[in-house]
Amino acid sequence: MRVAKIIAPRRIEIFDEPIPELDKGKVLVRLEKAAICGSDLPYFRDKHPDSAYPFASGYSGHECVGLVESSDSLDYNKGDFVLTLPPYLDGFKEYYLVTPDRLMHMPRQKDTSVMLMTQLLGAVVHCCRRINNVWGMNTVVIGQGPVGLLFNSMLKNMGATRVIGVDILDYRLRIAKEMGATHTIDSSKQNVSEIVKDITKGNMADLVVEACGYEETLNMSFDLARHDGVVAFFGICLKESPGLNFNQLFRKELRIIASVGPSIEIDYAYALRTIMADQIEVERLITHTLPFVNIQEGFEIAVNRKEEVIKVILEF
């Protein structure tokens, strides 16, 4: 089978490995498609210690759909179309051996790339469920990549009065309006805090969602939130101890929500129902589809933000 390995900074190659043999109680899935996630990019882009290379086969893929090839589970049969959730984030490989609790049955009424968006939307749903009520609120979403765009739609659907999208790329801000943002701000050219203050008539944001994971955007969320507001951390910050403006967090009495680890039964199931009901236009995110063997090109497009990229899909 074909697997991808990150072998050096900004270098990922395809290798051949044996197809795993079916183990007791497990399911072998032949993957059809995998997506490149924003959280994958630092592993490809950044320089890591020499001892880290090559990375484990398939790392760090985790958005996958495919067909059951063989099964030792009563819940899954050969040919079933499934969402596959690799427990070790090593899903950039042609076949994946997994326990049944890491699978979810999927319908085939829509394009498989659209169905693949269930994974990403499920993660956003999990965060929104932790946030709970946003009815009538002023909200800000920092970062308008795939995750931020999905947050726009979810928050608007949940009843937020204003959804203010913040990013540095014009094309993302344009799409943000199509995905539910009522206002957009280019943080590379505009004073975000002053504009949010103006939009909210001096109140600032009831809720700020941080969907980037950078130290500066984490602190920006504290700036934009009102006193006793809520800040939701969704973006993955790879710095173990980022320098946060604690005094601002403390004096504004902000409430922090951290979100990771969606539930298959609750969050992914809700995301699937949302997609099937056409409540969120997830297909708007899919901008590039490439053969799996072109994964190097896919990562380069994503990292360098070429061709107005939002989401890159890889086909096996």
LINZI-V680813 format. One record per pair of residues at least 24 apart in sequence whose C-alpha atoms are under 8 Angstrom apart, sorted by the first residue. I is the first residue (numbers start at 0). J is the second residue. D is the distance in whole Angstrom. If there is no record, write none. Layout:
BEGIN
{{I J D} {I J D}}
END
This chain:
BEGIN
{{0 92 7} {0 93 6} {0 94 7} {1 92 6} {1 93 5} {2 56 6} {2 57 6} {2 91 6} {2 92 4} {2 93 6} {3 56 6} {3 57 5} {3 58 8} {3 91 6} {3 92 6} {3 294 8} {4 53 6} {4 54 6} {4 55 7} {4 56 5} {4 57 6} {4 58 7} {5 42 8} {5 43 7} {5 52 7} {5 53 6} {5 54 5} {5 55 8} {5 58 8} {6 52 5} {6 53 4} {6 54 6} {7 43 8} {7 46 8} {7 52 6} {7 53 7} {8 42 8} {8 43 6} {8 44 6} {8 45 6} {8 46 5} {8 47 7} {9 43 5} {9 44 5} {9 45 7} {9 299 8} {10 43 7} {10 295 7} {11 43 7} {11 294 7} {11 295 6} {12 294 8} {12 295 7} {13 292 7} {18 94 7} {19 94 7} {19 95 7} {19 96 7} {21 69 7} {21 70 7} {21 71 7} {21 96 7} {22 71 7} {23 71 6} {24 70 8} {24 71 5} {24 72 6} {24 98 7} {24 99 8} {25 70 6} {25 71 5} {25 72 6} {25 96 7} {25 97 6} {25 98 5} {25 99 6} {26 67 7} {26 68 8} {26 69 6} {26 70 4} {26 71 6} {26 72 7} {26 75 8} {26 96 6} {26 97 5} {26 98 6} {26 99 6} {27 67 6} {27 68 5} {27 69 5} {27 70 6} {27 94 7} {27 95 6} {27 96 4} {27 97 6} {28 65 6} {28 66 6} {28 67 4} {28 68 5} {28 69 7} {28 83 8} {28 94 6} {28 95 5} {28 96 6} {28 97 8} {29 65 6} {29 66 5} {29 67 6} {29 68 6} {29 93 6} {29 94 5} {29 95 7} {30 63 7} {30 64 6} {30 65 4} {30 66 6} {30 92 8} {30 93 5} {30 94 6} {30 95 7} {30 315 7} {31 63 8} {31 64 6} {31 65 5} {31 66 7} {31 93 8} {31 314 6} {31 315 5} {32 63 6} {32 64 6} {32 65 7} {32 111 8} {32 112 7} {32 115 8} {32 312 7} {32 313 5} {32 314 5} {32 315 6} {33 60 7} {33 61 8} {33 62 5} {33 63 4} {33 64 7} {33 90 7} {33 91 7} {33 115 8} {33 312 6} {33 313 5} {33 314 7} {34 60 8} {34 61 8} {34 62 5} {34 63 7} {34 115 8} {34 310 7} {34 311 6} {34 312 4} {34 313 6} {35 60 7} {35 62 7} {35 297 8} {35 298 7} {35 301 8} {35 310 7} {35 311 6} {35 312 7} {35 313 8} {36 60 8} {36 62 7} {36 310 8} {37 144 8} {38 235 7} {40 298 7} {40 301 8} {40 302 6} {43 298 8} {44 302 7} {55 89 7} {56 89 6} {56 91 8} {56 92 7} {57 88 8} {57 89 4} {57 90 5} {57 91 4} {57 92 5} {58 87 8} {58 88 6} {58 89 4} {58 90 6} {58 91 6} {59 88 5} {59 89 5} {59 90 7} {59 91 7} {60 85 8} {60 88 5} {60 89 5} {60 90 4} {60 91 5} {61 85 6} {61 88 5} {61 89 6} {61 90 5} {61 91 8} {62 90 7} {62 115 7} {62 118 6} {62 119 7} {63 90 7} {63 115 6} {64 111 8} {64 115 6} {72 99 7} {74 99 7} {75 99 8} {79 104 7} {80 104 6} {80 105 6} {80 106 7} {80 107 7} {81 105 5} {82 115 7} {82 118 8} {93 315 7} {101 263 8} {103 263 7} {109 275 8} {112 282 8} {112 285 8} {112 312 7} {113 274 8} {113 281 7} {113 282 6} {114 271 8} {114 274 8} {116 281 7} {117 267 6} {117 270 6} {117 271 6} {117 274 7} {118 267 7} {118 270 8} {119 146 7} {120 146 8} {120 149 7} {120 267 7} {120 270 6} {121 261 7} {121 266 5} {121 267 4} {121 268 8} {121 269 7} {121 270 5} {121 271 8} {122 259 7} {122 260 7} {122 261 5} {122 266 7} {122 267 8} {123 149 7} {123 150 7} {124 153 8} {124 261 8} {124 266 6} {124 267 8} {124 269 8} {124 270 7} {125 258 7} {125 259 8} {125 260 8} {125 261 5} {125 262 7} {125 266 5} {126 231 8} {126 233 7} {126 257 8} {126 258 5} {126 259 8} {127 153 8} {127 154 8} {129 256 7} {129 258 8} {130 231 7} {130 256 7} {132 157 8} {133 157 6} {133 158 6} {133 159 5} {133 206 8} {134 158 4} {134 159 5} {134 160 7} {135 159 5} {135 160 5} {135 161 8} {136 160 5} {136 161 7} {136 204 8} {136 205 6} {136 206 7} {137 161 5} {137 162 7} {137 163 8} {137 199 7} {137 203 8} {137 204 5} {137 205 5} {137 206 7} {138 162 5} {138 163 6} {138 204 5} {138 205 6} {138 206 5} {138 207 6} {138 208 8} {139 163 5} {139 164 6} {139 165 7} {139 204 6} {139 206 6} {139 207 5} {139 208 6} {139 223 8} {140 164 5} {140 165 6} {140 207 6} {140 208 5} {140 209 6} {140 210 7} {141 165 5} {141 166 7} {141 207 7} {141 208 6} {141 209 5} {141 210 6} {141 211 7} {141 216 7} {141 220 8} {142 166 5} {142 209 7} {142 210 5} {142 211 6} {143 171 6} {143 172 7} {143 175 7} {143 210 8} {144 171 7} {144 309 6} {145 284 6} {145 309 6} {145 310 7} {146 210 7} {147 210 6} {148 174 8} {148 175 6} {148 178 6} {148 179 8} {149 178 7} {149 279 8} {149 281 8} {151 175 7} {151 178 6} {151 179 5} {151 180 6} {152 178 5} {152 179 5} {152 180 8} {152 279 6} {153 279 8} {155 179 6} {155 180 8} {163 195 8} {165 191 8} {170 307 6} {171 307 8} {171 309 8} {178 279 8} {178 280 7} {191 223 8} {192 222 7} {192 223 6} {195 223 7} {204 228 7} {205 229 6} {206 230 6} {206 231 7} {207 231 6} {208 232 6} {208 233 7} {209 233 6} {209 234 6} {210 234 4} {210 235 8} {211 235 7} {211 236 8} {212 236 4} {212 237 8} {214 241 6} {214 242 7} {214 243 7} {217 243 7} {218 243 6} {218 244 6} {221 247 7} {221 248 6} {221 253 8} {222 247 8} {224 253 8} {225 251 7} {226 251 5} {226 252 6} {226 253 7} {227 251 6} {227 252 5} {227 253 5} {227 254 7} {228 252 8} {228 253 5} {228 254 6} {229 253 6} {229 254 5} {229 255 6} {229 256 7} {230 254 6} {230 255 5} {230 256 6} {231 255 6} {231 256 5} {231 257 6} {231 258 7} {232 256 6} {232 257 5} {232 258 6} {233 257 6} {233 258 6} {233 259 7} {284 309 6} {284 310 6} {285 309 6} {285 310 5} {285 311 7} {285 312 7} {286 310 6} {286 311 6} {287 311 5} {287 312 6} {288 312 5} {288 313 6} {288 314 7} {289 313 5} {289 314 6} {290 314 5} {290 315 6} {291 315 5}}
END
